[in-house]
């Protein structure tokens, strides 16, 4: 006998959105969350022992481009603000620091513009939000470095394009599908600088306001500190076994955890087809996010480039310094436990900077994340994309990683959570137990 109508594995935005919609349909829901908190890869907490809060995980969005998130903002009346605009732009390319506001030396500006124009042109071939394996874009599903090769860019322009992709996707461009990058350009209304100059909208009171609002309306049975070890499903229902040996039964289940963690769960039957393949192959997003309080940097500085942290920008001025946020594409670039690494990352763009304090979370070493936001390998999207929507028996799938639209963004998490809840409610599974 099922104890709950639906078991939701994962208490991030996708799982909570699914639980909310299921509860609104008067279904009983059990949420099993491995962490001691809700929110998944969003995490709003105080910076380095201070009262000032920072976002250690997901942060920015663009209301104009992110419809699912915008709907939740309106629904709950959440306060929105924007990150400050940069006043001083520093670029590091070809081993040189440019402080005149240019991305590359003037002699290479035309080459950079030519490349960006081609990216915009190619992005018009993509119907954003629709399965990419059903579109005629297989020639774009190559590594981003292979995509760049025919341009024969000079060194500085080439490195800037590498940093453009590395910052946006949190991985080395050689590991990234150009199709994934170009799909984001299409989503940003075919604006290539949407990746170099990212969305600036953010929650004025933190992502926790959305997490709390979803959880409150869902009013589901939530179990924290409860990692799931196995999920079995058959004609009799679903059984989720947690690491402590407890067995929870439901009529259906929604798996709303990061793709890169699926291999740690024993599935019976095993995940097959494309969804099984993506679970085994995983995605390559493994960014490092740094929050650092500094002195000796220009006001509202934005740094972008290759050879260190891919982007560094000011978020807030505090009494004892400027609070910057940085993103690098590999843990090998930046050890969050190393003051030397942190200082090197900041001084790449501001040589006179002095580090006061820093903070961050190792999402790559976090067993319940094993990476950051979705960055798909060459070939994955044109092999698997449409399968992201398909359930397997009584098991349904959600999570930002597998959104058909904004995979990697909070909007994608909400898209998939609501999609999975709708699929469950339309199925015959809830009536069969």
GISULVEN-V289300 format. One record per backbone hydrogen bond with DSSP energy under -1.0 kcal/mol. NH is the residue of the N-H (numbers start at 1). CO is the residue of the C=O. E is the energy in kcal/mol with one decimal. If there is no record, write none. Layout:
nh->NH co->CO e->E
nh->NH co->CO e->E
This chain:
nh->3 co->249 e->-1.4
nh->4 co->249 e->-1.6
nh->6 co->28 e->-2.1
nh->7 co->252 e->-2.3
nh->8 co->30 e->-3.4
nh->9 co->254 e->-3.0
nh->10 co->32 e->-2.3
nh->16 co->12 e->-2.6
nh->17 co->13 e->-2.4
nh->18 co->14 e->-2.3
nh->19 co->15 e->-2.4
nh->20 co->16 e->-2.6
nh->21 co->17 e->-2.2
nh->22 co->18 e->-2.3
nh->23 co->19 e->-2.5
nh->24 co->20 e->-2.0
nh->26 co->23 e->-2.0
nh->27 co->22 e->-1.9
nh->30 co->6 e->-2.2
nh->31 co->221 e->-3.1
nh->32 co->8 e->-2.7
nh->33 co->223 e->-2.7
nh->39 co->11 e->-2.6
nh->42 co->39 e->-1.9
nh->45 co->54 e->-2.1
nh->47 co->52 e->-3.5
nh->50 co->47 e->-3.1
nh->54 co->45 e->-2.8
nh->56 co->43 e->-3.0
nh->58 co->41 e->-2.4
nh->61 co->201 e->-1.8
nh->65 co->62 e->-1.5
nh->66 co->62 e->-2.0
nh->70 co->66 e->-2.2
nh->71 co->67 e->-2.0
nh->72 co->68 e->-1.4
nh->73 co->69 e->-2.3
nh->74 co->70 e->-2.1
nh->75 co->71 e->-2.3
nh->76 co->72 e->-2.3
nh->78 co->73 e->-1.6
nh->81 co->202 e->-2.8
nh->83 co->200 e->-2.4
nh->87 co->300 e->-3.1
nh->88 co->300 e->-1.6
nh->90 co->302 e->-3.0
nh->91 co->98 e->-2.4
nh->92 co->304 e->-1.8
nh->93 co->96 e->-1.9
nh->96 co->93 e->-2.1
nh->98 co->91 e->-3.8
nh->101 co->89 e->-1.0
nh->108 co->105 e->-2.3
nh->112 co->108 e->-2.1
nh->113 co->109 e->-2.5
nh->114 co->110 e->-2.3
nh->115 co->111 e->-2.0
nh->116 co->112 e->-2.4
nh->117 co->113 e->-2.4
nh->118 co->114 e->-1.7
nh->119 co->115 e->-2.0
nh->120 co->116 e->-2.2
nh->121 co->117 e->-2.3
nh->122 co->118 e->-2.8
nh->123 co->119 e->-2.0
nh->125 co->122 e->-1.7
nh->126 co->123 e->-1.7
nh->128 co->126 e->-1.0
nh->130 co->127 e->-1.7
nh->134 co->131 e->-1.1
nh->135 co->132 e->-1.2
nh->137 co->135 e->-1.8
nh->140 co->137 e->-2.0
nh->141 co->138 e->-1.2
nh->142 co->140 e->-1.6
nh->144 co->173 e->-1.3
nh->144 co->176 e->-2.0
nh->147 co->143 e->-2.3
nh->148 co->144 e->-1.8
nh->149 co->145 e->-1.4
nh->151 co->148 e->-1.9
nh->152 co->149 e->-1.6
nh->158 co->154 e->-2.6
nh->159 co->155 e->-2.5
nh->160 co->156 e->-2.2
nh->161 co->157 e->-1.9
nh->162 co->158 e->-2.0
nh->163 co->159 e->-2.4
nh->164 co->160 e->-2.1
nh->165 co->161 e->-1.8
nh->166 co->162 e->-2.8
nh->167 co->163 e->-2.5
nh->168 co->164 e->-1.3
nh->169 co->165 e->-2.1
nh->170 co->166 e->-2.1
nh->175 co->172 e->-2.2
nh->177 co->376 e->-2.9
nh->178 co->142 e->-3.5
nh->181 co->177 e->-1.6
nh->182 co->178 e->-2.9
nh->183 co->179 e->-2.0
nh->184 co->180 e->-1.5
nh->185 co->181 e->-1.5
nh->186 co->182 e->-2.2
nh->187 co->183 e->-2.2
nh->188 co->184 e->-2.1
nh->189 co->186 e->-1.1
nh->190 co->185 e->-1.8
nh->191 co->185 e->-1.0
nh->194 co->191 e->-2.1
nh->195 co->192 e->-1.6
nh->197 co->193 e->-3.2
nh->201 co->61 e->-1.4
nh->202 co->81 e->-2.4
nh->204 co->79 e->-2.2
nh->206 co->203 e->-1.4
nh->209 co->206 e->-1.8
nh->211 co->207 e->-2.1
nh->212 co->208 e->-3.0
nh->213 co->209 e->-1.7
nh->214 co->210 e->-2.5
nh->215 co->211 e->-2.4
nh->216 co->212 e->-2.5
nh->217 co->213 e->-2.1
nh->218 co->214 e->-2.4
nh->219 co->215 e->-2.2
nh->221 co->29 e->-2.2
nh->223 co->31 e->-2.9
nh->225 co->35 e->-3.4
nh->226 co->33 e->-2.8
nh->229 co->241 e->-2.7
nh->230 co->241 e->-1.9
nh->231 co->266 e->-2.5
nh->232 co->239 e->-2.6
nh->233 co->268 e->-2.4
nh->234 co->237 e->-2.2
nh->237 co->234 e->-1.8
nh->238 co->250 e->-3.1
nh->239 co->232 e->-3.2
nh->240 co->248 e->-2.9
nh->241 co->230 e->-2.6
nh->242 co->246 e->-2.5
nh->243 co->227 e->-2.2
nh->245 co->242 e->-2.3
nh->248 co->240 e->-2.6
nh->250 co->238 e->-2.1
nh->251 co->5 e->-1.2
nh->252 co->5 e->-1.4
nh->253 co->394 e->-2.3
nh->254 co->7 e->-2.6
nh->255 co->396 e->-3.3
nh->256 co->9 e->-2.8
nh->261 co->258 e->-2.1
nh->262 co->259 e->-1.5
nh->264 co->261 e->-1.9
nh->265 co->262 e->-2.0
nh->266 co->229 e->-2.6
nh->268 co->231 e->-2.2
nh->276 co->272 e->-1.6
nh->277 co->273 e->-2.0
nh->278 co->274 e->-2.6
nh->279 co->275 e->-1.4
nh->280 co->276 e->-1.6
nh->281 co->277 e->-3.1
nh->282 co->278 e->-2.4
nh->284 co->375 e->-2.8
nh->286 co->170 e->-2.9
nh->288 co->328 e->-2.2
nh->290 co->326 e->-2.9
nh->291 co->359 e->-2.6
nh->292 co->324 e->-2.4
nh->293 co->357 e->-3.3
nh->294 co->322 e->-2.4
nh->295 co->354 e->-2.2
nh->301 co->298 e->-1.1
nh->302 co->88 e->-3.0
nh->303 co->312 e->-3.6
nh->304 co->90 e->-2.2
nh->305 co->310 e->-1.6
nh->306 co->92 e->-2.4
nh->311 co->327 e->-1.4
nh->312 co->303 e->-2.4
nh->313 co->325 e->-2.2
nh->314 co->301 e->-1.4
nh->315 co->323 e->-3.1
nh->316 co->323 e->-1.6
nh->318 co->321 e->-3.1
nh->321 co->318 e->-1.7
nh->322 co->294 e->-3.1
nh->323 co->316 e->-3.5
nh->324 co->292 e->-3.1
nh->325 co->313 e->-2.9
nh->326 co->290 e->-3.1
nh->327 co->311 e->-2.2
nh->328 co->288 e->-2.3
nh->333 co->330 e->-1.7
nh->338 co->335 e->-2.2
nh->342 co->338 e->-2.0
nh->343 co->339 e->-3.0
nh->344 co->340 e->-2.5
nh->345 co->341 e->-2.2
nh->346 co->342 e->-2.0
nh->347 co->343 e->-2.9
nh->348 co->344 e->-1.1
nh->349 co->346 e->-1.3
nh->350 co->346 e->-1.9
nh->353 co->350 e->-2.3
nh->354 co->295 e->-2.6
nh->356 co->293 e->-3.3
nh->357 co->293 e->-1.4
nh->359 co->291 e->-2.8
nh->363 co->361 e->-1.5
nh->369 co->366 e->-2.0
nh->370 co->366 e->-2.7
nh->371 co->363 e->-1.6
nh->372 co->285 e->-2.2
nh->380 co->377 e->-1.7
nh->384 co->380 e->-2.6
nh->385 co->381 e->-1.6
nh->387 co->384 e->-1.4
nh->388 co->385 e->-1.6
nh->389 co->386 e->-1.2
nh->390 co->387 e->-1.1
nh->392 co->395 e->-2.9
nh->395 co->392 e->-2.1
nh->396 co->253 e->-2.9
nh->398 co->255 e->-2.6
nh->402 co->399 e->-1.6
nh->403 co->400 e->-1.4
nh->407 co->405 e->-1.9
nh->409 co->406 e->-2.1
nh->413 co->409 e->-1.3
nh->414 co->410 e->-2.0
nh->415 co->411 e->-2.5
nh->416 co->412 e->-2.3
nh->417 co->413 e->-2.3
nh->418 co->414 e->-2.2
nh->419 co->415 e->-1.9
nh->420 co->416 e->-2.8
nh->421 co->417 e->-2.1
nh->422 co->418 e->-2.1
nh->423 co->419 e->-2.3
nh->424 co->420 e->-2.4
nh->425 co->421 e->-2.4
nh->426 co->422 e->-1.8
